[in-house]
Each structure stands twice: as C-alpha cells, then as structure tokens.
Amino acid sequence: MKETKQSLSDLWALLRNKEEQLGLNKLTLTERDILQSIIHSQGNDKLISLQEILENCSYPRATFFRCLKKLRTENIIKIKKSSEDERKSFIEVLSKFYN
C-alpha cells in the first residue's frame, strides 16, 4: 500500500510540475477540467465541434462558456467558425498543450 501512495504522490507532483511549465497553474480546477475534456474529446483531430463538447460537458452552460472565455484569453484554445455554416464553431487547442 505504501508503494501505491508513493507512486500516486509522484504522479501528482509530475502533473503539477507540468501544469506549471505550461502555465496552466493559473487556471481554476473547473477550467482545467474543461480543457482536459476538450483535449480528450478531440482525440487525434485538430478541431472539435463546440456542440460536441457542450453535449458531453457536465458543467452548466454558463460555467462552460465562462471557462471557454478564460481559455481563449490565456491563448490555450482558439475558436474557429465553419466556412460552410457560420452558425457552427470549432475549438482548436494549441499544439503545445497536447503534444
């Protein structure tokens, strides 16, 4: 059991260190959670539909958009409009946050 505690502690330390290197430590836990959800849903695609993220988000819509605004302000994500349908938007996470 002690080995598990130690490895979990090491993992958390590694995570916090990497978040600090990327400047993610200034985000709230909710903002980090939404970013992680976007990256996870994005998979290998460069863009992901805003609608798809909204459908899978467990946070209230207002909270989601407030966090999205902060992620844009911090230059972590970009929002792009569809060239075919201006009503559709896509989210792009800058490559340094998922490579």
C-alpha distances in whole Angstrom, upper triangle without the diagonal:
4,5,5,6,9,10,11,12,14,15,17,19,20,21,23,24,26,27,29,30,32,33,31,30,33,32,31,28,30,32,29,28,32,32,29,30,33,32,30,33,35,34,36,39,40,42,40,42,42,43,40,37,39,39,35,34,33,34,38,41,42,38,38,41,40,37,39,42,39,38,42,43,40,41,38,39,43,45,48,50,51,54,55,55,54,53,49,47,44,41,41,38,39,37,35,33,32,33
4,5,5,6,9,10,10,12,14,15,16,18,20,21,22,24,26,27,29,30,31,30,28,31,31,30,27,30,32,29,28,32,32,29,31,34,32,31,34,36,34,37,40,41,42,41,43,43,44,41,38,40,40,36,35,34,35,39,41,42,38,38,41,40,37,39,42,39,37,41,42,39,40,37,39,43,45,48,50,52,55,56,55,55,53,50,48,45,42,41,37,38,37,34,32,31,32
4,5,5,6,9,10,10,12,14,15,16,18,20,21,22,24,26,27,29,30,28,27,31,31,30,27,30,31,28,27,31,30,27,29,32,30,29,32,34,32,34,37,38,40,39,41,41,42,39,37,39,39,35,34,33,35,38,41,42,38,37,41,40,36,38,41,38,36,40,41,37,38,35,37,41,43,46,49,50,53,54,54,53,52,49,46,43,40,39,35,36,34,32,30,29,29
4,5,5,6,8,10,10,12,14,15,16,18,20,21,22,24,26,27,28,26,25,29,28,27,24,27,28,25,24,28,27,24,26,29,27,26,29,31,29,31,34,36,37,36,38,38,39,36,34,35,35,32,31,30,31,35,37,38,35,34,37,37,33,35,38,35,34,37,38,35,36,33,35,38,40,43,46,47,50,51,50,50,49,45,43,40,37,36,33,34,32,30,28,27,27
4,6,5,6,9,10,11,12,14,15,17,18,20,21,23,24,26,27,25,23,27,26,25,22,25,27,24,23,27,27,24,26,29,28,26,30,31,30,32,35,36,37,36,38,38,39,36,34,35,35,32,31,29,30,34,36,37,33,33,36,35,32,34,36,34,32,36,37,34,35,32,34,38,40,43,46,47,50,51,51,50,48,45,43,40,37,36,33,33,32,30,28,27,28
4,5,5,6,9,10,10,12,14,15,16,18,20,21,22,24,26,24,23,26,26,26,23,26,27,24,24,28,27,24,27,30,28,27,30,32,30,32,35,36,37,37,39,39,40,37,35,36,37,33,32,31,32,36,38,38,35,34,37,36,33,34,37,34,32,36,36,33,34,32,34,38,40,43,46,47,50,52,51,50,49,46,43,40,37,36,32,33,31,29,27,26,27
4,5,5,6,9,10,10,12,14,15,16,18,20,21,23,24,23,22,25,25,25,22,25,26,22,22,26,25,22,24,27,25,24,27,28,27,29,32,33,34,34,36,36,37,35,32,34,35,31,30,29,30,34,36,37,33,32,35,35,31,33,35,32,30,34,35,32,32,29,31,35,37,40,43,44,47,49,48,48,46,43,40,37,34,33,29,30,28,26,24,23,23
4,5,5,6,9,10,10,12,14,15,16,18,20,21,22,20,19,23,22,22,19,22,23,19,19,23,22,19,22,24,23,21,25,27,25,28,30,31,32,31,34,33,35,32,29,31,32,28,27,26,27,31,33,33,30,29,32,31,28,30,32,30,28,31,32,29,30,27,29,33,35,38,41,42,45,47,46,45,44,41,38,35,32,31,28,28,27,25,22,22,23
4,5,5,6,9,10,11,12,14,15,17,18,20,21,19,18,21,21,21,18,22,23,19,20,23,23,20,23,26,24,23,27,28,27,29,32,32,34,33,35,35,36,34,31,32,33,30,28,27,28,31,33,34,30,30,32,31,28,30,32,29,28,31,32,28,30,27,29,33,36,38,42,43,46,48,47,46,45,42,39,36,33,32,28,28,28,25,23,23,24
4,5,5,6,9,10,10,12,14,15,16,18,20,19,18,21,22,22,20,23,23,20,20,24,23,20,23,25,23,23,26,27,26,28,31,31,32,32,35,34,36,34,31,33,34,30,29,29,29,33,35,35,31,30,33,32,28,30,32,29,27,31,31,28,29,26,29,32,35,38,41,42,45,47,47,46,45,42,38,35,32,31,27,27,26,23,21,21,21
4,5,5,6,9,10,11,12,14,15,17,18,17,16,20,19,20,17,20,20,17,17,20,19,17,19,22,20,19,23,24,22,24,27,27,29,28,31,31,33,30,27,29,30,27,26,25,26,30,31,32,28,27,30,29,26,27,29,27,25,28,29,25,26,23,26,29,32,34,37,39,42,43,43,42,41,38,35,32,29,27,24,24,23,20,18,18,18
4,5,5,6,8,10,10,12,14,15,16,14,13,17,17,16,14,17,18,14,15,19,18,15,18,21,19,19,23,24,23,25,28,28,29,28,31,30,32,29,26,28,29,26,24,24,24,27,29,29,26,25,28,27,23,25,27,24,22,26,26,23,25,22,24,28,30,33,36,38,41,43,42,41,40,37,34,31,28,27,23,23,23,20,18,18,19
4,5,5,6,9,10,11,12,14,15,14,13,16,17,17,16,19,19,16,18,21,19,18,21,23,21,21,25,26,25,27,29,29,30,30,33,32,34,32,29,31,32,29,27,27,27,30,32,32,28,27,29,28,25,26,28,25,23,27,27,23,25,22,25,29,31,34,38,40,42,44,44,43,42,39,36,33,29,28,24,24,23,20,18,19,19
4,6,5,6,9,10,11,12,14,13,13,17,17,18,17,20,19,16,17,20,18,16,20,21,19,19,23,23,22,24,26,26,28,28,31,30,32,30,27,30,31,28,26,27,27,30,31,32,28,27,29,28,24,25,27,24,22,25,26,22,23,20,23,27,30,32,36,37,40,42,42,41,40,37,34,31,27,25,22,21,20,17,15,16,16
4,5,5,6,9,10,11,12,11,10,14,14,15,13,16,16,12,13,16,14,13,16,18,16,16,20,20,20,22,24,24,25,25,27,27,29,27,24,26,27,24,23,23,23,26,28,28,24,23,25,24,21,22,24,21,19,22,23,19,20,17,20,24,26,29,33,34,37,39,39,38,37,34,30,27,24,22,19,19,18,15,13,13,15
4,5,5,6,9,10,10,9,8,11,12,13,12,15,15,12,14,17,15,14,18,19,18,19,22,23,23,24,26,25,26,26,29,28,30,28,25,27,29,26,24,24,23,26,28,27,24,23,25,23,20,21,23,20,18,21,21,18,20,17,20,24,27,30,33,35,38,40,40,38,37,35,31,28,25,23,20,19,19,16,14,15,17
4,5,5,6,9,10,10,9,13,14,16,15,18,17,14,17,19,17,16,20,21,19,20,24,24,23,25,27,26,27,27,30,29,32,30,27,29,31,28,26,27,26,29,30,30,26,26,27,26,22,23,24,21,19,22,22,19,20,18,21,24,28,30,34,36,39,41,41,39,39,36,32,30,26,24,20,19,19,15,14,15,16
4,5,5,6,9,8,9,13,13,15,15,18,16,13,15,17,15,14,17,18,16,17,21,20,20,21,23,22,23,24,27,26,29,27,24,27,29,26,24,25,25,28,29,28,25,24,25,24,20,21,23,20,17,20,20,17,17,15,18,21,25,27,31,33,35,38,37,36,36,33,29,26,23,20,17,16,15,12,10,12,12
4,5,5,6,5,6,9,9,12,12,14,12,9,12,14,12,12,16,16,14,16,20,19,20,21,22,21,22,23,25,24,27,25,22,24,26,24,22,23,22,25,25,25,22,20,22,20,17,18,19,16,14,17,17,14,15,12,16,19,22,25,29,31,34,36,35,34,33,31,27,24,21,19,15,15,15,12,10,12,13
4,5,5,6,5,8,10,13,13,16,15,12,15,17,15,15,19,19,18,20,23,23,23,24,26,24,25,26,28,27,30,29,25,27,30,27,25,26,25,27,28,27,23,23,24,22,19,20,20,17,15,18,17,14,15,14,17,21,24,27,31,33,36,38,38,36,36,33,29,27,23,21,18,16,17,13,12,15,16
4,6,8,9,11,13,16,16,19,17,14,18,19,16,16,20,20,18,20,23,22,22,23,24,23,24,25,28,27,30,29,26,28,31,28,26,28,27,29,30,29,26,24,25,24,20,21,21,18,16,18,18,14,15,13,17,20,24,26,30,32,35,37,37,36,36,33,29,26,23,20,17,15,15,11,11,13,14
4,6,8,10,11,14,15,17,14,12,15,16,13,14,17,17,15,17,20,19,20,20,21,19,21,22,24,24,27,26,23,25,28,25,24,25,24,27,26,26,23,21,22,21,17,17,18,15,13,15,15,11,11,10,13,16,20,23,26,29,31,34,33,32,32,29,25,23,19,17,13,11,11,8,7,11,12
4,6,7,8,12,13,15,13,11,15,16,13,14,18,17,16,19,22,21,22,23,23,21,22,23,25,24,27,26,23,25,28,26,23,25,23,25,25,24,21,20,20,19,16,16,16,13,11,14,13,9,10,10,13,17,20,23,27,29,32,34,34,32,32,29,26,23,19,18,14,13,14,11,10,13,15
4,5,5,9,10,12,9,7,11,12,10,11,15,15,14,16,19,19,20,21,22,20,21,21,23,21,24,24,20,22,24,22,20,21,20,22,22,21,18,17,18,16,13,14,15,11,10,13,13,9,11,9,12,16,19,22,25,28,31,33,32,31,30,28,24,22,18,17,13,13,14,12,9,12,15
4,5,8,9,12,10,9,12,14,13,14,17,17,17,19,22,22,23,25,25,24,24,24,26,24,27,26,23,24,27,24,22,22,20,23,23,22,19,19,20,17,14,16,17,13,12,15,15,12,14,13,16,19,22,25,29,31,34,37,36,34,33,31,27,25,21,20,17,17,18,15,13,16,18
4,7,9,12,10,9,13,14,13,15,18,18,18,21,23,23,25,26,26,25,24,24,26,24,26,26,23,23,26,24,22,22,20,22,22,20,17,17,18,15,12,14,14,10,11,14,12,9,13,12,15,18,21,24,28,30,33,36,34,32,31,29,26,24,21,20,17,17,19,17,14,18,20
4,7,8,6,6,10,11,10,12,14,15,16,18,20,20,22,24,24,23,22,21,23,20,23,23,19,20,23,21,18,18,16,18,18,17,14,14,14,12,9,11,12,8,8,12,11,9,12,11,13,16,18,22,25,28,31,33,32,30,28,27,23,22,18,18,15,16,18,16,14,16,19
4,5,5,6,9,10,11,12,14,15,17,18,20,21,23,26,26,24,24,22,23,21,23,22,19,19,22,20,16,16,14,16,17,15,12,12,14,11,9,12,13,10,11,14,14,12,15,14,16,19,20,24,27,29,33,35,33,31,29,27,24,23,20,20,17,19,21,19,16,19,22
4,5,5,6,9,10,10,12,14,15,16,18,20,21,24,25,24,23,22,23,20,22,21,18,18,20,18,15,14,12,15,17,16,12,12,15,13,10,13,15,12,12,16,17,15,17,15,17,20,21,25,27,30,33,35,33,31,30,27,25,23,20,20,18,19,21,20,16,18,21
4,5,5,6,9,10,10,12,14,15,16,18,20,23,23,23,21,19,20,17,19,18,15,14,17,15,11,11,9,11,13,12,9,9,11,10,7,10,13,11,11,15,16,15,17,15,15,18,19,23,25,27,31,32,30,28,26,24,22,20,18,19,17,19,21,20,17,18,22
4,5,5,6,9,10,11,12,14,15,16,19,21,21,20,19,17,18,16,18,17,14,14,17,15,12,13,11,13,13,13,9,8,10,9,5,8,10,8,7,11,12,11,13,11,12,15,16,20,22,25,28,30,28,26,24,22,19,18,15,16,13,15,18,17,14,16,19
4,5,5,6,9,10,10,12,14,15,17,20,20,19,18,17,19,17,19,18,14,16,18,16,13,14,13,15,16,16,13,11,13,13,9,10,13,11,9,13,14,12,14,11,12,16,17,21,24,26,29,31,29,28,26,24,21,19,15,15,13,14,16,15,11,13,16
4,5,5,6,9,10,10,12,14,16,19,19,19,18,16,18,16,17,16,12,13,15,12,10,10,10,13,14,15,12,10,13,13,10,11,14,13,11,15,17,15,17,13,14,17,18,21,24,25,29,30,29,28,26,23,20,18,15,16,14,16,18,17,13,14,18
4,5,5,6,9,10,10,12,15,18,17,17,15,13,14,12,14,13,9,10,13,10,8,9,9,11,12,13,10,7,10,11,7,8,12,11,9,12,15,14,15,12,11,14,15,18,20,22,25,27,25,24,22,19,17,15,12,13,12,15,17,17,13,14,18
4,5,5,6,9,10,10,13,15,15,14,13,12,14,12,15,14,10,12,15,13,11,13,12,15,15,15,13,10,12,12,9,8,12,11,8,11,13,12,12,9,9,12,13,16,19,21,24,26,25,24,22,20,16,14,11,11,9,11,13,13,9,10,14
4,5,5,6,8,10,11,14,15,15,14,13,15,14,16,14,11,14,15,12,11,13,13,16,17,18,15,13,15,16,12,12,15,14,11,14,17,15,15,12,12,15,16,19,22,23,26,28,27,26,25,22,19,16,13,13,10,13,13,14,10,9,13
4,6,5,6,8,10,14,14,14,13,11,13,12,13,11,8,10,11,8,8,10,11,14,14,16,14,11,14,15,12,12,15,15,13,15,18,17,17,14,13,15,16,18,20,21,25,26,25,24,22,19,17,14,12,13,11,15,15,16,13,12,15
4,5,5,6,9,12,11,11,10,8,10,9,11,9,7,10,12,10,9,12,13,15,15,16,14,11,13,15,12,10,14,14,11,13,16,15,15,11,10,12,12,14,17,18,21,23,22,21,20,16,14,11,8,9,8,12,13,14,11,10,14
4,6,5,7,9,10,10,10,9,12,12,15,12,10,13,15,12,12,15,16,19,18,20,18,15,16,18,14,13,16,16,12,14,17,16,15,11,10,13,14,16,19,19,23,24,24,23,22,19,16,13,10,9,7,10,10,12,9,7,11
4,5,6,9,10,12,12,10,13,14,15,12,10,13,14,11,12,14,16,19,19,21,19,16,18,20,16,15,19,19,16,18,21,19,18,15,14,16,17,19,21,21,25,25,25,25,24,20,18,15,12,12,11,14,13,15,12,9,12
4,5,9,9,11,10,8,10,11,12,8,7,11,11,9,10,13,15,18,17,20,18,15,17,19,17,15,19,19,16,18,21,20,19,16,14,16,15,17,18,19,22,22,22,22,21,17,15,12,11,11,11,15,15,17,14,12,15
4,6,6,7,7,5,9,11,12,10,9,13,13,12,13,17,18,20,19,21,20,16,18,20,17,15,18,19,16,17,20,19,17,14,12,13,14,14,16,16,19,20,20,21,20,16,14,10,9,9,9,12,12,14,12,10,13
4,6,8,9,9,12,14,16,13,12,16,16,14,16,19,21,23,22,25,23,20,21,23,20,18,22,22,18,20,23,22,20,16,15,16,17,18,20,19,22,23,23,24,23,19,17,14,12,11,11,13,12,15,13,10,11
4,7,9,10,13,16,18,15,15,19,19,18,19,22,24,26,25,28,26,23,24,26,23,21,23,24,20,21,24,23,20,17,16,17,17,17,20,19,21,22,23,24,24,20,18,14,13,12,11,13,11,14,13,10,10
4,6,7,10,13,15,13,13,17,18,17,18,22,23,25,24,26,25,21,22,24,22,19,22,22,19,19,22,22,19,16,14,14,15,14,16,15,17,18,19,20,20,17,15,11,10,9,10,12,11,15,14,11,12
4,7,10,13,15,14,14,17,19,18,19,23,23,25,23,25,24,20,20,23,20,17,19,20,17,16,20,19,16,14,11,11,12,11,14,14,16,17,18,19,19,16,13,10,8,6,8,9,9,12,12,10,12
4,7,9,12,11,11,14,16,16,17,20,21,22,20,22,21,18,17,20,18,15,17,19,15,15,18,18,15,13,10,9,9,9,11,11,13,15,15,15,16,12,10,6,5,5,8,10,11,15,14,13,15
4,6,9,7,8,11,12,12,13,17,18,19,17,20,19,15,15,18,17,14,16,18,15,15,19,19,17,14,11,11,10,10,11,11,14,15,15,15,14,11,9,5,5,7,9,12,14,17,15,14,16
4,5,5,7,9,10,11,13,16,17,18,15,18,18,14,14,17,16,13,16,18,16,16,19,20,18,16,13,12,10,10,10,9,13,13,12,13,11,8,6,4,6,9,12,15,17,20,18,17,20
4,5,5,6,9,10,10,14,14,14,12,14,14,11,10,14,13,10,13,15,14,13,17,18,17,15,12,11,9,10,10,11,15,15,13,13,11,8,6,5,6,10,12,16,18,20,18,18,21
4,5,5,6,9,10,13,14,14,11,14,15,12,12,16,15,13,16,18,17,17,20,22,21,19,16,15,12,13,12,12,16,16,13,13,11,8,8,8,10,13,16,19,21,24,21,21,24
4,5,5,7,9,12,14,15,13,16,16,13,14,17,16,14,17,19,17,18,22,22,21,19,16,16,14,14,14,14,18,17,16,16,14,11,10,9,10,13,15,18,20,22,20,19,22
4,5,5,6,10,11,12,11,14,13,10,11,14,13,11,14,16,14,15,19,19,19,16,13,14,13,14,15,16,19,20,18,18,15,12,11,10,9,12,13,17,18,20,17,17,20
4,5,5,8,9,9,8,11,11,8,9,13,12,11,14,16,15,16,19,20,20,18,15,16,14,16,16,17,20,20,18,18,15,12,11,11,11,15,16,19,21,23,20,20,24
4,6,8,10,11,10,14,14,11,13,16,16,15,18,20,19,20,23,24,24,21,19,19,17,18,18,18,22,21,19,19,16,14,14,14,14,17,18,22,24,26,23,22,25
4,6,9,11,11,15,14,11,14,17,15,15,18,19,18,20,23,23,23,20,18,19,18,19,20,20,24,24,22,22,19,17,16,15,14,17,17,21,22,24,21,19,23
4,6,8,8,11,10,8,11,13,12,12,15,16,15,18,20,21,21,18,17,18,17,19,20,21,25,25,23,23,20,17,16,15,14,17,17,20,22,23,20,19,23
4,7,9,12,10,9,13,14,13,14,17,18,17,20,22,22,23,21,19,21,20,23,24,25,29,29,26,26,23,21,20,19,18,20,20,23,25,26,22,22,25
4,6,8,6,6,10,11,10,12,15,15,15,18,20,20,22,19,18,20,19,22,23,25,28,29,26,25,22,21,19,19,17,20,19,23,25,25,22,22,26
4,6,5,6,9,10,11,12,14,16,17,18,20,21,23,21,20,21,19,22,23,24,28,28,26,24,21,20,19,19,18,21,21,25,27,28,24,25,29
4,5,5,6,9,10,10,12,14,15,16,18,20,21,20,18,18,17,19,19,21,25,25,22,20,17,17,15,16,16,19,20,23,26,27,24,24,28
4,5,5,6,9,10,11,13,14,15,17,19,20,19,18,19,17,20,20,23,26,27,24,22,19,18,17,18,17,20,20,23,26,27,24,25,29
4,6,5,6,8,10,11,12,14,15,17,19,17,16,18,17,20,21,24,27,28,26,24,21,20,18,18,17,19,19,22,24,25,22,23,27
4,6,5,6,9,10,10,12,14,15,17,15,14,15,14,17,18,20,24,25,23,21,18,17,15,15,13,16,16,19,21,22,19,20,24
4,5,5,6,9,10,10,12,14,15,14,13,13,12,15,16,19,22,23,21,18,16,15,13,14,12,15,15,18,21,22,20,21,25
4,5,5,7,9,10,11,13,15,14,13,14,14,17,19,22,25,26,24,21,19,19,16,17,15,17,17,19,22,22,20,22,25
4,5,5,6,9,10,11,12,11,11,13,13,17,19,22,25,27,24,22,20,19,16,16,13,15,14,16,19,19,16,18,22
4,5,5,6,9,10,11,10,8,9,9,13,15,18,21,23,21,19,17,16,13,12,10,12,11,14,17,18,15,17,20
4,5,5,6,9,10,10,9,10,10,13,15,19,22,24,22,19,18,17,14,14,12,13,13,15,18,19,17,19,22
4,5,5,6,9,9,9,11,12,16,18,22,25,27,25,23,22,20,17,16,14,14,13,14,18,17,15,18,21
4,6,5,6,5,6,8,10,14,17,20,23,25,24,22,21,19,15,14,11,11,9,11,14,14,12,14,17
4,5,5,6,5,6,8,11,14,18,20,23,22,19,19,17,14,13,10,10,10,10,14,15,13,16,19
4,5,8,8,9,11,15,17,21,23,26,25,22,22,21,17,16,14,14,13,13,16,16,15,18,21
4,6,8,10,13,16,19,23,25,28,27,24,24,23,19,17,14,13,11,11,14,13,12,16,18
4,6,7,11,13,17,20,22,25,25,22,23,21,17,15,12,11,9,8,11,11,11,14,16
4,7,10,13,17,20,22,25,24,22,22,20,16,14,10,9,6,6,9,9,7,10,13
4,7,10,13,16,19,21,21,19,19,16,13,10,7,5,4,6,9,11,9,11,14
4,6,10,13,15,18,18,16,16,14,10,8,6,5,6,7,11,13,12,14,16
4,7,10,13,15,14,12,12,10,7,6,5,6,9,11,14,16,15,17,19
4,7,9,12,11,10,11,9,6,5,6,7,11,13,15,18,18,18,20
4,6,9,8,6,7,6,4,6,9,11,14,16,19,22,21,22,24
4,5,5,5,7,5,6,7,11,12,16,18,20,23,23,23,25
4,6,6,10,9,9,11,14,15,19,20,22,25,25,25,27
4,7,9,8,11,12,16,17,21,23,25,28,28,27,29
4,5,6,9,11,15,17,21,23,25,29,28,27,30
4,5,7,11,14,16,20,22,24,28,27,27,29
4,7,10,13,17,20,22,25,28,27,27,30
4,7,10,13,17,20,22,25,24,24,26
4,7,10,13,16,19,21,20,20,23
4,7,10,13,15,18,17,17,19
4,7,10,12,15,13,13,16
4,6,9,12,11,11,13
4,6,8,7,8,10
4,6,6,8,9
4,5,6,6
4,6,6
4,6
4
